[in-house]
């Protein structure tokens, strides 16, 4: 683990450089370049550990709690998630270096406009954030895990606050901090139950003495609340659409594409590793939560006009898909069908790396749009395909990948998930068979809505004509930003065509988590074929699919050129139902009008959405106005009542500061009696 420790120490040293030399002109290049190099070392170590099947690497550092120390350990699962963090760190560093330089110029150019700007002290906390996520993945005792988790949360909170001059950032950062504290508190209680009365914080000791059924059930609930709040599970998602867009774009890519995967790692580590043999209802609860999260997340995204907020809400949907796959794996593992459990867990891990790639790419695209136009409002964009052609091609790859279109990586991940769903008849319980069918329908609905969401995003932002002067003045971004987008775009294509390259990497980790022996010989064909289970008979070959799509496209182009007329014909372009040869740009479909049918189909019941039209009287020259109001049900039914209860309690507890000394002594005595009574009950 020497190489890994060197890379982690380099990240901490780069944070010191970012503070000490913050006014130097070379500091951005040094910090971002050094961070990319350190993450590259972490990625190389992870690949070597995964390819070499090196087993477990462990170390104990003489820091932390007295007589205990800090236990670090990297197995197959840790190495796989470290690879995800490293890939995100390399691309975000490359993009961030160009983004910071370009955005400084763009911010001055758009200073007169009331547009979104991003600036602030990012450099010191950027490498620390990556170091915190890496330490969470390496922690091998409860104390180290919780300290690293809180360190990750605090550094990401400070990165969100780096745009504190924006009017919405302080509220977003405050809400994020509250939810982070709530999540850490739940994980603290969960690890307290796992440790039990033995007092041994090491994960090895926890594995040897798993909790009883009641404590295990409570641990599952607490872990889902703690890690789910960080990942964005509904209804714990409320901070995510606010905090992720508030951060600079390359930080948003890390938070949405990578940090949420660290939360998924926490779920995998506890539910599949530390808790022992699972119960089937654990997976059922996860599938239900994931299904609600997937459908609600994509509906949230369809309601957004802010590009970065739309992408943040889309992260909620993808986290729901991953959690569904984890729930399926738990159900099949509890039902003693390890091969299908491995299939479901493989789908989850494949979607982990897929989402980290295309979501990072799309947040980089959002940063490029913001740099070029100074706005994130979809209704002020349009026509960018002519002004930012390279970015438009890369954005199209990301939009197609997240829409699960073949032959890109998003299609392979969801295809593998559906292969696991189709194995539901192998389960003995009829309730699970029916429930998994319902979950499969929810996944299909979420996938269809996701496609509509990103057709809307790409069509409104890049096609048509500019809807504002800012979009009309846009130009292509610099080479560093384009390179930061090109790397995940290329990997989206590569993993879609050759998914077995990644599946082979985490195959030993999957087997260890589900306690599966060697798979069926027919399960994995030669490396270009993906045939997950022999029971289904379905297989996937990305190369053949890519060749067929290319051949059909070429044949179609040749047929058009062969039989189409070569006469030049001129006619009036379709004006979206309006008269005139050149209607105004504002007569085009807007983001709001595109989403209106879906908003009326789902929003009226789910979000209590209401349209209000302000139509002037005849002769009044005021423009007509359409106002849409909708409410997140999580705020309406959960967080608003909780906030009112907390305020009521605070008002009443406030009276305690005005008591007499005799009253304080009485309260202390009563508290001592209650504590002693609880100790007596626990020991009995």
Buried (B, 14 or more C-beta within 10 A) or exposed (E): BEEBBEBBEBBEEBBEBBEEBEEEEEBBEBBBBBBBBBBBBBBBBBBEBBEEEBEEBBBBEEEBEEEBBBBBBBBBBBBBBBBBBBBBBBBBBBBBBBBBBBBEEBBEBBEEBEBBBBBBBBBBBBBBBBBBBBBBBBBBBBBBBBBBBBBBBBBBBBBBBBBBEBEEBBEBBBBBBBBBEBBBBBBBBBBEBBBBEEEBBBBEBBEEEBBEEEBBBBBBBBBBBBBBBBBBBBBBBBBBBBBBBBBBBBBBBBBBBBBBBBBBBBBBBBBBBBBEEBBBBBBBBBBBBBBBBBBBBBBBBBBBBBBBBBBBBBBBBBBBBBBBBBBBBBBBBBBEBBBBBBBBBBBBBBBBBBBBBBBBBBBBBBBBBBBBBBBBBBBBBBBBBEBBEBBBBBBBBBBBBBBBBBBBBBBBBBBBBBBBBBBBEBBEEEEBEEBBBEBBEBBEBBBEBBBBBBBBBBBBBBBBBBBBEBBBBBEBBBEBBBBBBBBBBBBBBBBBBBBBEBBEBBBBBBBBBBEBEEBEEEBBEEEBBBBBBEBBEEBBBBEBBBEEEEEEEEEEEEEEEEEEEEEEEEEEEEBEEEEEEEBEBEEBBBBBBBBBEBBEEBBEEBBEBEBEEEEEEEEEEEEEEEEBEBBBBBEEEBBEEEEEEEEEEEEEEEEEEEEEEEEEEEEEEEEEEEEEEEEEEEEE
